[in-house]
Amino acid sequence: MNTTPTQAQQFAAAYAADMAAAMLKTIKRVRQSATVIMLIAMVVSYTHQATFLDSIGTGVLGAWLIPGALDALTFLCVKVLGTAGMHPAAKSMAMRVLVFPVLASGFINVMGPGNWITKLVFVVAVLLIPAAELVATRIKPDFTAMDAMERDITPAAAPEADEELTAQRRASALKAAETRRERKAEREAKAEAQREARRARAAARKLEELAPTSPGHPAVILSASDKEALAHLMAA
């Protein structure tokens, strides 16, 4: 069976291997970039919110802890939404809860000092936190396309090789059927010989049980050769 891959298949195999390495590298870099973007957005939004809350008299502790709690809750909800295999109820709850920290952070940034362009920049910073993390958690290879490529680059068996294999299987099946018929015939012949031997022994025992009371009795008129044959049957 000739399974030597063609040049196109060899090229496709090498390309697929490079593609897999490139995808893994891209996934790693996207996650690293998402982490950097999320940290930058959290720092920008956090400092702006904390400064504004401190200026309106919430106290240093409240001013710096409230924005941190909102950012942490946003990160938690996004992680639940982006993790594969999570229960649908958990994802549904995370989606509903996510609205609260995003709106709260956006509201605090809008109420802070500065013109509307500045406020819009800080609102965008708040939205960058879930957006970056969701992109990082959703990126993954297309396994369906990879399976299709695997089938394309797998060397196909030649048609004549398939026909030869089919012929071999058919011949093996015929040989096995013939062997089964021969063994069945041997078993039937052996069983018939055993039945004949049992009938002969039963007849011999019946002759022995009958006393030779008359010259014409079968036990008397049996010749020596007949007796020898009868004894042979009994011994069998």
Protein Blocks (a to p, Z undefined) as FASTA:
>chain_A
ZZbdcfklmmmmmmmmmmmmmmmmmmmmmmmmmmmmmmmmmmmmmmmmmmmmmmnonojk
lmmmmmmmmmmmmmmmmmmmmpghiafklmmmmmmmmmmmmmmmmmmmmmmgcdfklmmm
mmmmmmmmmmmmmmmmmgccdfklmmmmmmmmpccddfklmmmmmmmmmmmmmmmmmmmm
mmmmmmmmmmmmmmmmmmmmmmmmmmmmpccfbfklmklmpcfklmmmmmmmmmZZ
